[in-house]
Amino acid sequence: MNRAVVISLSLLTAVGLCVLRIKYEVVFLRKKLHDIEHDIQKYQDDIRIYSAEWGCLNDPKRLKALCEKYLSGMRPMEKNQIVSHKKLAEGGVSANTDYRGAFEKFLDESLDRKS
């Protein structure tokens, strides 16, 4: 009889420990699920905010105003401005074309317009 009681108590203790372990694992997984759902909600809110911001930034009226403000001095490229890489490597660029300092000149003009 004592032997059966000891075995029964041992089995009962083992089952109790397994149930406790499973309970705490479920609690841990529920917390993890809650955290993931919270992160998903946060990212969805961020996406909504970025979509609204993108809509404002891509407003055609706004883009037109920016183009008029910053691109007013621009003009279409001329044929003589296009040079092949072979011609550049050979040094065969015509003397009439001054490519040196063009970018710096453009920057200076842009900065003068802003001031």
C-alpha positions as CSV (number, residue, x, y, z in Angstrom):
1,M,0.0,0.0,0.0
2,N,2.8,2.5,0.9
3,R,4.5,1.7,-2.4
4,A,1.3,2.6,-4.4
5,V,0.8,5.8,-2.4
6,V,4.3,6.9,-3.1
7,I,4.0,6.2,-6.8
8,S,0.6,8.0,-6.9
9,L,2.0,11.0,-5.1
10,S,5.1,11.1,-7.4
11,L,2.9,10.9,-10.5
12,L,0.5,13.6,-9.1
13,T,3.5,15.8,-8.4
14,A,4.9,15.3,-11.9
15,V,1.6,16.1,-13.5
16,G,1.2,19.2,-11.3
17,L,4.6,20.4,-12.3
18,C,3.8,19.8,-16.0
19,V,0.5,21.8,-15.6
20,L,2.4,24.7,-13.9
21,R,5.0,24.7,-16.6
22,I,2.4,24.7,-19.4
23,K,0.4,27.5,-17.5
24,Y,3.5,29.8,-17.3
25,E,4.4,29.0,-20.9
26,V,0.9,30.1,-22.0
27,V,1.2,33.3,-19.9
28,F,4.5,34.0,-21.6
29,L,3.1,33.3,-25.1
30,R,0.0,35.5,-24.4
31,K,2.3,38.4,-23.4
32,K,4.4,37.9,-26.5
33,L,1.3,37.9,-28.6
34,H,0.1,41.1,-27.0
35,D,3.4,42.7,-27.7
36,I,3.3,41.7,-31.3
37,E,-0.2,42.9,-31.7
38,H,0.8,46.2,-30.1
39,D,3.7,46.5,-32.6
40,I,1.5,45.7,-35.5
41,Q,-1.0,48.4,-34.4
42,K,1.9,50.9,-34.1
43,Y,3.2,50.1,-37.6
44,Q,-0.2,50.4,-39.1
45,D,-0.6,53.8,-37.4
46,D,2.8,54.8,-38.8
47,I,1.8,53.7,-42.3
48,R,-1.4,55.8,-42.1
49,I,0.6,58.8,-41.0
50,Y,3.2,58.3,-43.8
51,S,0.5,57.8,-46.4
52,A,-1.1,61.1,-45.4
53,E,2.2,62.8,-45.4
54,W,3.1,61.4,-48.8
55,G,-0.2,62.6,-50.1
56,C,0.6,66.2,-49.0
57,L,4.1,66.1,-50.3
58,N,2.9,64.9,-53.7
59,D,0.1,67.4,-54.1
60,P,0.3,68.7,-57.7
61,K,-0.2,72.3,-56.6
62,R,2.7,72.1,-54.1
63,L,4.9,70.4,-56.7
64,K,4.1,73.1,-59.3
65,A,5.0,75.8,-56.8
66,L,8.3,74.2,-55.9
67,C,9.1,73.7,-59.6
68,E,8.4,77.4,-60.3
69,K,10.5,78.4,-57.3
70,Y,13.6,76.3,-57.8
71,L,13.6,75.4,-61.5
72,S,12.8,78.8,-63.0
73,G,16.3,79.3,-64.3
74,M,16.5,75.9,-66.0
75,R,16.3,75.5,-69.7
76,P,16.4,72.4,-72.0
77,M,19.8,70.9,-72.8
78,E,21.4,71.7,-76.1
79,K,22.9,69.2,-78.4
80,N,26.4,70.5,-77.9
81,Q,26.2,69.8,-74.2
82,I,26.1,66.0,-74.7
83,V,29.5,64.5,-75.0
84,S,30.4,60.8,-75.3
85,H,32.7,59.2,-72.8
86,K,35.1,58.3,-75.6
87,K,35.4,61.9,-76.6
88,L,36.1,62.9,-73.0
89,A,38.7,60.2,-72.6
90,E,40.5,61.3,-75.8
91,G,40.3,65.0,-74.7
92,G,38.4,65.8,-77.9
93,V,36.0,68.2,-76.3
94,S,35.6,71.4,-78.3
95,A,37.2,74.5,-76.9
96,N,33.9,76.4,-77.1
97,T,32.4,74.2,-74.4
98,D,33.4,75.0,-70.9
99,Y,32.3,72.2,-68.6
100,R,34.6,73.2,-65.8
101,G,33.0,75.1,-63.0
102,A,29.5,74.8,-64.5
103,F,28.2,73.0,-61.4
104,E,29.8,75.5,-59.1
105,K,28.2,78.3,-61.1
106,F,24.8,76.6,-60.8
107,L,25.2,76.3,-57.1
108,D,26.2,79.9,-56.7
109,E,23.2,81.0,-58.7
110,S,20.9,78.8,-56.6
111,L,22.3,80.1,-53.4
112,D,21.9,83.7,-54.6
113,R,18.2,83.1,-55.4
114,K,17.6,81.7,-51.9
115,S,19.1,84.8,-50.2
